[in-house]
Amino acid sequence: MELEQLNFRHLFYFWRIAKAGHLTRAAQELHVSQSALSAQLKQLEARLDEPLFEREGRRLVLTDTGQLMLSYAENIFGLGQEMLGRLHGHSEGMIRLRVGSVATLSRNYQENWIRPLLMDPAVTLTLESGLLEGLLERLMQHKLDVVLANEPVPTDPDRPLHCRFLGSQAISLVGPGDPWRGLTLRVPEDLDGVDLALPGPRHALRAQFDALCLSAGVKPRLRAEVDDMAMLRLIARDSGWLTVLPEVVVQDELRTGSLVKVGESSRLREHFYAITTPRHHQIARLEQLLTSSSQPWP
């Protein structure tokens, strides 16, 4: 087959079927009939004179040729999505940057990180929040330019990602100004039986805190566990309980004195990372920000 004989619509349909792993699901996502989609796939396989899928029950499993085709299709359509993202707003002289952040990340931290972009009149921002895996999937599809996270991603040759360490901070124990102003508690030694609001089990620092309490033989009284840092900030401000969280989450309340820092543990730290994909054309403004905000691992 010559290149001009390759039908890129057939290739696109194959790519979506391979991603869905199911003909019916792919047809629903593409808003075409299952029979039409099946016919398009058969035409592509006939052109190649190679089967691309094998059936296992209701699922379609890629053959070796299908795996090879998928690797090329990922590059082709990923590059196309990257191109569309770069071109959006280009005619108006704008740079569009699409930033994702995990739902457990402090919005104050995110705002602090993007502040240089907010000051740049040539930048248009798109901000998304979600679970890490979903954001990484959108990153791999070139629908996001960078993902901010509080945990690193493991090395995976099938999913090339760059993970840059942005920094870390100690975790604080905070409480209302009255009656906690001027008082200090050791973390975790003085927390046995104390009413606490904590980050939820999905937060990266929760396991650290639970392990510290277990090793110290301390059992706080859990009153709330919250994944969303914005909600944990409100609980810290309004509940009257002590709260364990990154100080950046309540930076405004600490500044005004409505909350005070009651304790801190150097053994509890939240780490921040910027995750990107290899790109054919680097976004200069994003690279500048990553270079200026990245720190050496402590």
C-alpha positions in Angstrom: 0.0 0.0 0.0 1.2 3.5 -0.9 0.7 6.4 1.5 -1.9 8.0 -0.7 -3.9 4.8 -0.5 -4.1 5.0 3.3 -7.6 6.2 4.4 -7.0 8.3 7.5 -10.6 8.1 8.5 -10.3 4.3 8.6 -7.2 4.7 10.7 -9.0 7.1 13.0 -11.9 4.7 13.5 -9.4 1.9 14.2 -7.6 4.1 16.8 -10.9 4.8 18.6 -11.9 1.1 18.5 -8.5 0.1 19.9 -8.8 2.7 22.7 -12.4 1.6 23.6 -11.6 -2.2 23.3 -15.2 -2.7 22.2 -16.9 -2.0 18.9 -20.3 -1.0 20.4 -18.7 1.4 22.8 -16.6 3.0 20.1 -19.6 3.4 17.8 -21.5 5.2 20.6 -18.5 7.5 21.3 -18.2 8.3 17.5 -22.0 8.6 17.0 -22.0 6.1 14.1 -23.8 2.8 13.8 -22.0 -0.3 14.8 -22.4 -1.9 11.4 -20.9 1.2 9.7 -18.0 1.1 12.0 -17.4 -2.6 11.5 -17.5 -2.1 7.7 -14.9 0.6 7.9 -12.6 -1.6 10.0 -13.0 -4.5 7.6 -12.0 -2.2 4.7 -8.8 -1.2 6.5 -7.9 -4.8 7.3 -8.6 -5.7 3.7 -6.2 -2.9 2.5 -3.5 -4.1 4.9 -4.3 -7.8 4.2 -3.8 -8.3 8.0 -6.3 -8.8 10.9 -6.0 -6.0 13.5 -8.2 -7.6 16.2 -9.1 -11.0 17.6 -12.3 -11.5 19.5 -12.2 -12.6 23.2 -15.8 -12.9 24.2 -17.3 -9.4 23.6 -13.9 -7.7 23.7 -11.7 -7.0 20.8 -8.0 -7.7 21.5 -5.3 -6.3 19.3 -3.1 -8.6 17.1 0.6 -8.0 16.8 -0.1 -6.0 13.7 -2.8 -4.1 15.5 -0.4 -3.3 18.3 2.0 -1.9 15.8 -0.7 0.1 14.1 -1.9 1.5 17.4 1.6 2.8 18.3 1.7 4.8 15.0 -1.9 5.9 15.3 -1.3 7.2 18.8 1.6 9.4 17.4 -0.4 10.6 14.4 -3.6 11.6 16.3 -1.7 12.8 19.4 0.3 15.1 17.2 -2.8 16.3 15.5 -4.4 17.1 18.9 -1.2 18.9 20.0 -1.3 20.9 16.8 -5.0 22.0 17.4 -4.2 23.0 20.9 -1.3 25.1 19.8 -3.3 26.7 16.9 -6.2 27.7 19.2 -5.9 31.4 19.7 -2.8 31.6 17.6 -4.3 33.9 15.1 -5.1 36.5 17.8 -1.5 36.3 19.0 -2.4 34.4 22.1 -0.8 31.4 23.7 -3.2 28.9 25.2 -2.0 26.8 28.1 -4.1 24.0 29.4 -3.3 23.1 33.0 -4.8 20.1 34.9 -4.4 19.6 38.7 -5.4 16.7 40.9 -8.5 17.3 43.0 -6.5 16.8 46.2 -4.1 19.6 45.4 -4.4 22.9 47.1 -6.1 25.5 44.9 -3.9 28.1 46.7 -0.8 26.2 45.6 -2.2 26.0 42.0 -2.9 29.7 42.0 0.5 30.6 43.3 2.1 28.4 40.6 0.1 29.9 37.7 0.4 33.5 39.0 3.1 34.5 36.4 0.7 33.3 33.7 -2.1 35.4 35.1 0.1 38.4 34.8 1.0 37.6 31.1 -1.4 39.4 28.7 -0.5 37.0 25.9 -1.6 33.8 27.7 -5.1 32.3 27.8 -5.5 29.6 30.5 -7.7 26.5 30.6 -7.8 24.9 34.1 -9.1 21.5 34.8 -9.3 19.4 38.0 -9.8 15.7 38.4 -8.3 12.3 39.4 -4.7 11.8 38.4 -5.3 8.9 36.0 -8.0 10.8 34.1 -5.8 13.9 33.8 -2.8 11.8 32.6 -5.0 10.2 30.0 -5.9 13.7 28.7 -2.3 14.7 28.9 -1.3 11.7 26.7 -4.0 12.7 24.3 -2.5 16.2 24.2 -5.6 17.7 25.5 -3.6 19.1 28.5 -0.2 20.7 28.4 0.8 20.0 32.0 -0.6 18.3 35.1 0.1 19.4 38.6 0.2 16.6 41.1 1.2 15.8 44.7 2.6 12.4 43.8 5.1 11.3 41.1 4.2 9.0 38.3 6.1 5.7 37.9 8.3 5.2 34.9 6.4 3.4 32.1 8.0 2.8 28.6 4.5 2.6 27.2 3.5 5.9 28.6 6.4 8.4 28.3 6.0 11.2 30.8 8.3 13.8 32.3 7.9 14.4 36.0 9.5 17.5 37.4 9.9 18.1 41.1 8.5 21.6 42.0 9.2 21.6 45.7 7.7 20.5 49.0 6.4 21.9 52.3 5.9 20.7 55.8 2.4 19.8 57.0 0.9 22.0 59.7 -1.6 21.5 62.5 -3.9 24.5 62.5 -6.8 25.6 64.7 -9.1 28.6 65.4 -7.3 31.6 66.9 -9.4 31.2 70.0 -8.6 29.1 72.0 -5.4 27.9 70.3 -3.4 31.2 69.9 0.0 30.9 71.6 -0.3 27.1 72.2 1.8 24.4 70.6 1.2 20.7 70.3 3.7 18.0 69.1 2.7 16.1 66.0 1.7 13.4 66.5 2.6 12.8 70.2 0.1 15.2 71.6 -2.9 14.3 69.4 -4.2 11.2 71.2 -8.0 11.7 71.6 -7.9 15.1 69.9 -10.7 16.0 67.5 -9.1 16.2 64.0 -10.1 16.9 60.4 -7.8 15.1 58.0 -7.2 14.8 54.3 -9.0 11.9 52.8 -7.5 8.4 52.2 -6.7 9.3 48.6 -4.5 12.2 49.6 -0.7 11.5 49.3 0.0 12.7 52.9 -2.7 10.7 54.6 -0.8 7.5 54.7 2.2 9.4 56.1 0.1 10.8 58.9 -1.6 7.5 59.8 1.8 5.7 59.9 3.2 8.4 62.2 0.3 8.0 64.6 0.5 4.2 64.5 4.2 4.2 65.3 3.7 6.7 68.2 0.8 4.7 69.6 -1.5 7.7 69.2 -5.1 7.6 68.2 -6.7 11.0 67.4 -10.5 11.3 67.2 -11.3 11.6 63.5 -14.2 14.0 62.9 -13.9 14.5 59.2 -11.8 13.3 56.3 -11.9 15.4 53.1 -10.2 14.9 49.7 -11.0 18.4 48.4 -8.6 20.9 49.9 -11.0 23.8 49.3 -13.6 22.0 51.5 -10.9 21.1 54.1 -10.0 24.8 54.3 -13.6 25.7 55.1 -13.8 23.0 57.8 -10.6 24.2 59.3 -12.0 27.7 59.4 -15.5 26.9 60.6 -15.6 23.6 62.6 -13.5 24.5 65.7 -11.5 21.3 65.3 -7.8 21.0 64.7 -6.9 20.3 61.1 -3.8 18.6 59.5 -3.1 20.1 56.1 -0.5 21.9 54.0 0.0 25.4 55.2 -0.6 26.9 51.7 -4.2 25.7 51.9 -5.0 28.2 54.7 -2.4 30.9 53.9 -5.0 33.6 53.9 -6.6 32.6 57.2 -3.2 32.4 58.8 -2.4 35.8 57.6 -5.6 37.3 59.0 -5.3 35.4 62.3 -8.6 33.6 62.0 -6.5 30.4 62.1 -3.2 29.8 63.9 -0.5 27.2 63.5 -0.6 24.9 66.5 2.1 22.4 65.4 4.2 21.1 62.5 6.1 17.9 61.7 9.1 17.8 59.5 8.4 14.1 59.0 5.2 15.0 57.1 5.8 16.7 53.8 3.7 17.2 50.7 5.6 17.1 47.4 4.6 18.9 44.3 5.2 17.8 40.7 4.6 19.0 37.1 4.0 16.2 34.7 4.4 16.7 30.9 4.7 14.7 27.7 7.5 14.8 25.2 6.5 17.4 22.5 7.5 17.9 18.9 7.4 21.7 19.5 8.0 23.0 23.0 5.7 25.7 24.4 8.3 28.4 25.4 6.2 30.1 28.0 5.4 26.8 29.8 9.1 25.8 29.7 10.1 29.1 31.2 7.6 28.6 34.1 8.8 25.0 34.6 12.4 25.9 34.6 11.9 28.8 37.1 9.7 26.8 39.5 11.5 23.4 39.4 13.7 22.6 42.4 16.4 20.0 43.0 15.2 17.0 45.0 16.1 17.5 48.7 
